[in-house]
């Protein structure tokens, strides 16, 4: 026997169904908002986690990067997997045939482009271009802060430098340690690594002369009496590339002492 619903019963069941569907929609909306928030937070967290070089991986980049290599003679660009060693600002590359890490010292390079950054080769160093004009460039390199790494906590919130034989000497440890081995082996060694304290160092470069971008280094390079009036007149603000680049004009017209 088929039960025929009354008008009030129909209204009741329709109302219950609407409430049920509304609850489902609200729950899905809540779940969607929660998942979206979690994904956004994880993306921000991943973006904010800056890679730190270590004694087993003394490089600017967490992985070797595909780069465009611009030759001095202009006879065509090349490509290679490269990274920059923070111990000496040398460029290392992965040899394709056996994936061994080697130094690019013998390569006749002028500039290197890695992702959205452009580097210039000065002697044996590869330095990032920060700002440039017709006179030259403000460049940035890396330097391991040995003093900071050798500090020893002696208690009471006080630390001091430890000048014992156990002091870290990364120029002796890192360079041979990261070269002439397969990338795979270097990556495996990262399990037992120590983070490095690495500072950014700015330089002034006029295409020939390279000077550390500090007032004392600039004066020592060109002489106090010759540079004092220039620095005062141009109001050079050390640490600010837009201001420091004015000092390169002086470099173009003078030679270091």
Phi, psi and omega per residue, in radians:
X1 nan 2.266 -3.100
X2 -1.536 2.197 -3.124
X3 -1.480 2.192 3.135
X4 -1.664 2.158 -3.104
X5 -1.355 2.487 3.049
X6 -1.328 2.952 3.133
X7 -1.062 -0.740 -3.126
X8 -1.178 -0.655 3.112
X9 -1.141 -0.699 3.097
X10 -1.051 -0.778 3.131
X11 -1.083 -0.709 -3.134
X12 -1.087 -0.834 -3.117
X13 -1.181 -0.655 3.101
X14 -1.116 -0.715 3.129
X15 -1.115 -0.755 3.119
X16 -1.080 -0.733 -3.135
X17 -1.109 -0.740 3.126
X18 -1.090 -0.743 3.121
X19 -1.102 -0.727 3.134
X20 -1.090 -0.807 3.129
X21 -1.141 -0.666 3.125
X22 -1.101 -0.725 3.124
X23 -1.086 -0.721 3.128
X24 -1.089 -0.797 -3.133
X25 -1.088 -0.759 -3.133
X26 -1.125 -0.697 3.120
X27 -1.126 -0.717 3.114
X28 -1.150 -0.675 3.098
X29 -1.097 -0.765 3.124
X30 -1.085 -0.752 3.124
X31 -1.105 -0.729 -3.140
X32 -1.107 -0.783 3.131
X33 -1.097 -0.734 3.140
X34 -1.097 -0.829 -3.135
X35 -1.110 -0.710 3.122
X36 -1.093 -0.721 3.136
X37 -1.135 -0.750 3.140
X38 -1.115 -0.726 3.117
X39 -1.127 -0.695 3.132
X40 -1.137 -0.747 3.134
X41 -1.134 -0.711 3.132
X42 -1.155 -0.623 3.122
X43 -1.173 -0.758 3.116
X44 -1.111 -0.735 -3.140
X45 -1.092 -0.774 -3.139
X46 -1.133 -0.659 -3.125
X47 -1.204 -0.630 -3.059
X48 -1.393 -0.276 -3.132
X49 -1.402 1.702 -3.109
X50 -1.387 2.398 -3.138
X51 -1.188 2.384 3.116
X52 -1.961 2.136 3.087
X53 -1.063 2.655 -3.141
X54 -2.292 2.997 -3.134
X55 -1.172 -0.401 3.105
X56 -1.671 -0.235 3.114
X57 -2.475 1.320 -3.006
X58 -1.465 1.000 -2.993
X59 -2.190 2.733 3.087
X60 -1.179 -0.688 -3.078
X61 -1.845 2.569 -3.125
X62 -1.173 -0.483 3.079
X63 -2.329 2.765 3.031
X64 -1.138 2.388 -3.005
X65 -1.931 2.544 3.028
X66 -1.229 2.235 -3.054
X67 -2.321 2.675 3.013
X68 -1.727 2.203 -3.090
X69 -1.855 2.130 -3.112
X70 -1.815 2.085 -3.068
X71 -1.363 2.693 3.092
X72 -1.115 -0.703 -3.082
X73 -1.389 -0.095 3.099
X74 1.200 0.380 -3.101
X75 -1.575 0.789 3.084
X76 1.685 2.463 3.139
X77 -1.457 2.772 3.091
X78 -2.194 2.955 3.059
X79 -2.245 2.573 3.126
X80 -2.809 2.833 3.008
X81 -1.556 2.089 -3.013
X82 -2.341 2.891 2.998
X83 -2.681 2.823 -3.084
X84 -1.957 2.151 -3.111
X85 -1.397 2.182 -3.090
X86 -1.318 -0.210 -3.140
X87 -1.253 -0.535 -3.065
X88 -2.582 0.103 -3.100
X89 1.066 0.438 3.039
X90 -1.417 2.666 3.080
X91 -1.660 2.226 3.080
X92 -1.921 2.579 3.125
X93 -2.350 2.855 3.129
X94 -1.768 2.059 3.090
X95 -1.213 2.194 -2.968
X96 -1.087 -0.677 -2.976
X97 -1.216 -0.491 -3.113
X98 -2.383 0.081 3.117
X99 1.013 0.645 3.086
X100 -1.634 2.441 3.138
X101 -1.446 2.191 -3.129
X102 -2.304 2.838 3.096
X103 -1.536 2.534 -3.129
X104 -1.679 0.373 -3.068
X105 -0.953 -0.643 -3.050
X106 -1.429 -0.107 -3.108
X107 -1.405 2.420 -3.102
X108 -1.575 1.324 -3.012
X109 -1.866 2.632 3.070
X110 -1.892 -0.918 -3.125
X111 -2.376 2.751 3.105
X112 -2.367 2.303 3.118
X113 -1.962 2.085 3.116
X114 -2.120 2.039 -3.066
X115 0.953 -2.104 -3.112
X116 -1.789 0.253 -3.114
X117 -1.967 2.507 3.118
X118 -1.982 2.295 3.139
X119 -2.035 2.601 3.061
X120 -2.073 2.591 -3.103
X121 -1.685 2.107 3.112
X122 -2.150 1.843 -3.045
X123 1.138 -2.101 3.122
X124 -1.738 -0.033 -3.084
X125 -1.676 2.582 3.034
X126 -1.986 1.996 -3.011
X127 -2.105 2.427 -3.104
X128 -1.307 2.375 3.072
X129 -1.372 2.132 3.121
X130 -1.717 -0.754 -3.104
X131 -2.767 2.516 3.110
X132 -2.583 2.708 3.008
X133 -2.461 -2.862 -3.071
X134 -1.192 -0.306 -3.101
X135 -1.612 -0.465 -3.099
X136 2.867 -2.674 -3.011
X137 -2.463 2.686 2.859
X138 -1.675 2.148 -3.085
X139 -2.023 2.733 3.134
X140 -2.262 2.258 3.082
X141 -2.133 -3.105 3.134
X142 -2.023 2.613 3.100
X143 -2.559 2.236 3.090
X144 -1.253 2.272 3.128
X145 -1.516 1.540 -3.090
X146 -1.103 -0.703 -3.116
X147 -1.034 -0.769 -3.125
X148 -1.156 -0.687 -3.110
X149 -1.268 -0.453 -3.112
X150 -1.578 0.022 3.116
X151 -1.186 2.460 3.141
X152 -2.090 2.272 3.120
X153 -1.318 2.066 -3.127
X154 -1.837 0.202 3.086
X155 1.684 2.924 3.132
X156 1.016 0.503 3.134
X157 1.251 0.254 -3.104
X158 -1.916 2.387 3.066
X159 -2.258 2.697 -3.140
X160 -2.482 2.823 3.095
X161 -1.334 2.408 3.112
X162 -1.786 1.909 -3.077
X163 -1.709 0.549 3.109
X164 -1.414 3.136 -3.119
X165 -1.196 -0.231 -3.116
X166 -1.484 0.041 3.139
X167 -0.968 2.533 3.120
X168 -1.280 2.222 3.054
X169 -2.175 1.496 -2.988
X170 -1.200 -0.459 3.139
X171 -1.129 -0.476 3.116
X172 -1.513 -0.542 -3.036
X173 -1.548 -0.791 -2.942
X174 -1.304 -0.803 -2.975
X175 -1.059 -0.953 3.095
X176 -1.209 -0.479 -3.090
X177 -1.213 -0.495 -3.075
X178 -1.736 -0.122 -3.106
X179 -1.792 2.845 3.021
X180 1.011 0.574 3.027
X181 -2.398 2.785 3.127
X182 -1.220 2.579 3.117
X183 -0.997 -0.697 -3.122
X184 -1.019 -0.760 -3.131
X185 -1.175 -0.683 3.114
X186 -1.120 -0.680 3.124
X187 -1.167 -0.694 3.123
X188 -1.125 -0.586 -3.115
X189 -1.236 -0.247 -3.112
X190 -1.176 -0.202 3.107
X191 -1.142 -0.484 -3.121
X192 -2.062 1.291 -3.023
X193 -2.250 2.792 3.105
X194 -2.129 2.305 -3.138
X195 -1.153 2.527 3.113
X196 -1.781 2.561 3.008
X197 -1.625 1.965 -3.036
X198 -2.112 2.256 3.116
X199 -1.834 2.612 2.973
X200 -1.443 2.411 3.121
X201 -2.201 2.205 -3.139
X202 -1.657 2.531 3.138
X203 -2.297 2.681 2.965
X204 -1.792 2.340 -3.089
X205 -2.447 2.147 -3.126
X206 -1.800 0.243 -3.111
X207 1.759 -0.329 3.099
X208 -2.310 -0.810 -3.085
X209 -1.735 2.393 3.114
X210 -2.109 2.111 -3.110
X211 -2.252 2.362 3.062
X212 -1.069 2.345 -2.989
X213 -1.466 1.164 2.987
X214 -2.299 2.738 -3.112
X215 -1.077 -0.756 -3.102
X216 -1.151 -0.736 3.135
X217 -1.166 -0.659 3.141
X218 -1.156 -0.781 3.134
X219 -1.147 -0.719 3.120
X220 -1.112 -0.564 -3.109
X221 -1.306 -0.605 -3.014
X222 -2.072 -0.083 3.105
X223 1.664 2.392 -3.046
X224 -1.149 -0.809 -3.063
X225 -1.131 -0.606 -3.101
X226 -1.334 -0.587 -3.013
X227 -1.686 -0.350 -3.028
X228 -0.997 -0.863 -3.101
X229 -1.163 -0.643 3.132
X230 -1.124 -0.813 -3.120
X231 -1.124 -0.684 3.139
X232 -1.190 -0.748 -3.117
X233 -1.154 -0.686 -3.077
X234 -1.601 -0.102 3.084
X235 0.886 0.943 -3.130
X236 -1.161 2.218 3.093
X237 -1.830 1.838 -3.080
X238 -1.213 2.372 -3.076
X239 1.738 -0.216 3.111
X240 -1.958 1.836 -3.069
X241 -0.930 -0.684 -3.112
X242 -1.097 -0.506 3.113
X243 -1.544 -0.741 -3.068
X244 -1.132 -0.481 -3.055
X245 -1.119 -0.350 3.083
X246 -1.152 -0.435 -3.132
X247 -1.234 -0.348 -3.119
X248 -1.200 -0.499 3.073
X249 -1.056 -0.667 3.088
X250 -1.147 -0.687 -3.141
X251 -1.111 -0.654 -3.117
X252 -1.092 -0.516 -3.067
X253 -1.766 0.009 -3.107
X254 -2.430 2.699 3.089
X255 -1.885 2.574 3.120
X256 -1.120 2.578 -3.128
X257 -1.232 nan nan
